[in-house]
């Protein structure tokens, strides 16, 4: 039991450092970047490392850090990133297509006709010309 408690404590320490990394980052508005304010040795992030930026930037991933430490257990599965696959991608690809086909199979009742309304200008429309 002592080994499990150590792993839980280490994982809790990782989570607290992860939260601190994102809450205490320095936002550079000129370059549109987020920079780490101090060293986070457990997360493999040094002071001054860009952790968030705009286009085509891969931020640090908590699951990858857990894998590097060897703490990713199969007892407590974590869903994969939505970019790789998982429930989010499954819902976007499979379920929405299925709902669209289901909607197309359902027939809507026809719209009521406008036979009861009087036509404007006696059915001639809005044109003002003499015939």
N, C-alpha and C positions, 0 to 999 in steps of 0.2 A: 504493500500500500504506500510505502514511503516514496517509491519511484513515481507512482501516479500523482501523488501530491506535488512532487517537485516539478513534474511536467505541467500540471495545472497552474502552478505558481509562475513558472517560466512563461507559459502562454498568456497568463494574465498580465505579466510584465510587458510582453510583446504588444498586447492590445493597448495598454496604457501609453507605451511609447508611440504606437501608431496614431492614437488619438492626439497626442501632444504634437506629433509631427505635422498633422494637418491643421490643428487649431493655432499653433504658434508659428506658422510659416510667415515669411516676409513676402508681401505682395508687391512686385515691381510693376507698377501700372504703365510705365513707359515701354517696357519690353513685353508686357503681358505674360509675366511668368510668376510662379510661386517658388520661393527659395527656402531651403531648410535653414533655420536660424542657429542650430547647434548640431553636434555630432550625435548620431543615433547608431551606436555600434551594433546593437542587436538587429537593426533593420538594414544594415549595410549602407547607410546614408551618412555622408560627411557634411560638415558645415559648408554652405554655399552651393550645394547640389540643387539643380533645378528639379523640382518634383512635379510641377504642373506647368504646362505651357499650351499655346494654341496649336495649330495644325500639326498633324503627323508626329505627335509626341506620345510616347508610351510611359505613363506614370508608374511608379512602383506598385507591385501587386502583392497584397498580403498573403495570398495563397502560395505564391512563389517563394516568399520569405519563409513561410512555414515549411515548405518542402526542403529548402536549403538547410533548415535546422533539423529536419527529420521528425517534425511533430505532426505531420498530416496523417491522422489516423483514419482507418476505415470504419471505426465504430461510430464516428460522428461525421457523416459525409457533408461536404460543402458543395453546393451546386457550382458548375463551371461558369466561367465568364459568359455574358450574353453574346459576345463576339464570336466565341468558339462554338457555343451551343448551350443548351439548357432549356429550362422552362420558358423563358422569354422568347427565345428563337422558335421553339416549338409552337408557342401560341401565335406568333407572327406568321409563320409559314403554313403550318398544317391546319390549325383550328380556324383561322380567318378564311382560308380558301373553302373550307367545309361549310362555314356559315354562308358564304356567298352563294355556293351552289344550292344550299337549302333555301335561301331566299328566292333564287331564280325559279325554283320548282313551285313555290307557292304563287298562286295567281291572285292578283288583286281584283277587287270588284270594279266593274266599269264605272267611270265617272258619270254623274247625272248630266243629261244634256241640257242645253240652255234654251229649249224650245219655248218655255213659258215667258221669256223676257221679250220685251218689245225692242226692235232694232232701232238704233239711232239714225236719224235722217231718213227714215223709211227704208233702211237697208242699203242706202247709198254711201254710208261711211261719213268721213269728215271732210271730204273734198267739196269745195264750193265752186262748182262750175255749172254752167247752164248747158243743157243738152238740147 
